Amino acid sequence: MIILPIAHGFGINTNIFETNIINLAAVIGIVISFVGSNFTALLDDRKKTIINNLQEANQRAIEAEEKLNQARALLESAKKKAQEIREEGMLRATQEINTVVSQHQIRLSKLDEFKEETLVFYQEKAFKEAYLYVISRIMTRVREKLNSGLNSTYHVVVNNFYVSRFTEYNPK
């Protein structure tokens, strides 16, 4: 047993380890009783804030995933549209080339046709000119012969015969 002197009175002995533990427990108890409800409310608020932040982040992640899927769908749609445009362009280019080639062939055939018509025209013209030259030369010779050795009655008969034959002639 420990005997305490009576004259010293009531006091806290801080030198003893058990006393320090008791003092610490008393301080913690007082702090918890006064500050505990505020600390609990603060922790609850913090917990709610963290949960709300996590939910918002999750919601944003879901929205981002949806936007990503929409963007991928738009990208695929754009790729398909680009492929269609490319194919349509190739088709139009091929059609345009075919059209130009066929128009060129038509122009060439018309040019050949015109060339043939021009050749035929100039051949006919040359033939007519040659024919008229030959006929005029023949007529001149006949007139000379008729004037030199025929009488005037026979001369008129022969001239009328050849003039009538000449008027019946119909060149093409």
matplotlib code that plots the C-alpha trace (Angstrom):
import matplotlib.pyplot as plt

x = [0.0, 1.0, 0.6, -0.1, 0.7, -2.3, -0.8, -0.1, -3.7, -5.4, -3.4, -2.5, 0.6, 2.0, 4.9, 3.1, 2.4, -1.1, -2.1, -1.0, -3.2, -6.1, -5.6, -5.3, -8.5, -10.3, -9.1, -10.1, -13.5, -14.1, -12.9, -15.1, -18.1, -17.8, -16.2, -17.4, -20.8, -19.3, -16.5, -19.1, -21.2, -18.0, -17.1, -20.6, -20.5, -17.2, -18.5, -21.5, -19.3, -17.0, -20.0, -21.6, -18.2, -17.9, -21.5, -20.9, -17.7, -19.4, -22.2, -19.7, -17.9, -21.2, -21.9, -18.4, -18.8, -22.1, -20.5, -17.6, -20.0, -21.9, -18.6, -17.6, -20.9, -20.6, -17.1, -18.3, -21.1, -18.7, -16.4, -19.3, -20.4, -16.8, -16.6, -20.0, -18.8, -15.5, -17.4, -19.9, -17.0, -15.3, -18.6, -19.2, -15.6, -16.0, -19.3, -17.9, -14.9, -17.3, -19.5, -16.5, -15.1, -18.5, -18.9, -15.4, -16.3, -19.5, -17.6, -15.0, -17.7, -19.4, -16.1, -15.5, -19.0, -18.4, -15.1, -16.8, -19.5, -16.9, -15.0, -18.1, -19.2, -15.8, -15.6, -19.1, -18.1, -14.9, -16.8, -19.4, -16.7, -14.9, -18.1, -19.1, -15.6, -15.7, -19.2, -18.3, -15.2, -17.3, -19.9, -17.2, -15.7, -19.1, -20.0, -16.7, -17.2, -20.8, -19.9, -17.1, -18.7, -22.5, -25.2, -27.5, -30.5, -28.6, -26.7, -29.9, -31.2, -28.0, -27.8, -31.4, -30.8, -27.8, -29.4, -32.5, -30.3, -28.3, -31.4, -32.6, -29.4, -29.8, -26.6, -26.9]
y = [0.0, 3.5, 6.1, 9.6, 12.4, 14.3, 17.8, 17.9, 18.0, 16.9, 17.1, 15.3, 13.3, 13.4, 11.3, 8.0, 6.2, 5.1, 8.7, 9.8, 7.1, 8.1, 11.8, 10.9, 8.9, 11.7, 14.3, 11.9, 11.4, 15.1, 15.8, 13.0, 14.2, 17.8, 17.5, 14.0, 15.0, 17.8, 15.5, 12.8, 15.4, 16.6, 13.0, 12.3, 15.4, 14.4, 10.9, 12.3, 14.7, 11.8, 9.6, 12.4, 13.0, 9.3, 9.2, 12.3, 10.8, 7.6, 9.5, 11.5, 8.3, 6.8, 10.0, 10.0, 6.3, 7.1, 10.1, 7.9, 5.3, 8.0, 9.4, 6.0, 5.5, 8.9, 8.0, 4.7, 6.5, 9.1, 6.4, 4.7, 8.0, 8.8, 5.3, 5.9, 9.3, 7.8, 5.0, 7.5, 9.7, 6.8, 5.8, 9.4, 9.7, 6.4, 7.5, 10.9, 9.2, 6.9, 9.8, 11.8, 8.8, 8.1, 11.8, 11.8, 8.7, 10.3, 13.5, 11.4, 9.5, 12.8, 14.1, 11.0, 11.4, 15.1, 14.1, 11.6, 14.0, 16.7, 14.2, 13.1, 16.8, 17.8, 14.6, 15.4, 19.1, 18.0, 15.5, 18.2, 20.7, 18.1, 17.0, 20.6, 21.3, 18.2, 19.0, 22.6, 21.4, 18.9, 21.5, 23.9, 21.3, 20.3, 23.9, 24.4, 21.4, 22.2, 25.8, 24.8, 22.0, 22.1, 24.1, 26.2, 23.9, 20.8, 22.9, 24.0, 20.4, 19.0, 21.8, 21.3, 17.5, 18.0, 20.8, 18.7, 15.8, 18.1, 19.4, 15.9, 15.1, 15.2, 14.9, 13.8]
z = [0.0, -0.7, 1.9, 0.8, 3.0, 4.2, 4.0, 0.4, -0.7, -3.9, -7.2, -10.4, -10.4, -14.0, -13.4, -13.4, -16.7, -15.6, -14.9, -18.3, -19.9, -17.8, -18.7, -22.4, -22.2, -20.5, -23.1, -26.0, -24.4, -24.0, -27.5, -28.9, -26.9, -28.0, -31.5, -32.4, -33.7, -35.8, -37.0, -37.9, -39.8, -41.6, -42.5, -43.7, -45.8, -47.2, -47.9, -49.7, -51.7, -52.7, -53.7, -55.7, -57.4, -58.2, -59.5, -61.7, -63.0, -63.8, -65.5, -67.5, -68.4, -69.7, -71.6, -73.0, -74.0, -75.8, -77.6, -78.6, -80.0, -81.8, -83.2, -84.3, -86.0, -87.7, -88.8, -90.3, -92.0, -93.3, -94.6, -96.4, -97.8, -99.0, -100.6, -102.3, -103.5, -104.8, -106.6, -108.1, -109.2, -110.9, -112.5, -113.7, -115.0, -116.9, -118.3, -119.3, -121.0, -122.9, -123.9, -125.1, -127.0, -128.6, -129.5, -131.0, -133.1, -134.3, -135.3, -137.1, -139.0, -139.9, -141.0, -143.1, -144.5, -145.3, -146.9, -149.1, -150.0, -150.9, -153.0, -154.8, -155.3, -156.8, -158.9, -160.3, -160.8, -162.6, -164.7, -165.6, -166.5, -168.5, -170.2, -171.0, -172.3, -174.5, -175.7, -176.5, -178.4, -180.3, -181.1, -182.2, -184.5, -185.8, -186.5, -188.3, -190.4, -191.1, -192.0, -194.3, -196.4, -196.1, -197.6, -195.3, -195.3, -194.4, -191.9, -190.0, -189.9, -188.4, -185.9, -184.8, -184.4, -182.2, -180.2, -179.5, -178.4, -176.2, -174.5, -173.8, -172.0, -168.3, -166.2, -162.6]

ax = plt.figure().add_subplot(projection="3d")
ax.plot(x, y, z, "-o")
ax.set_aspect("equal")
plt.show()
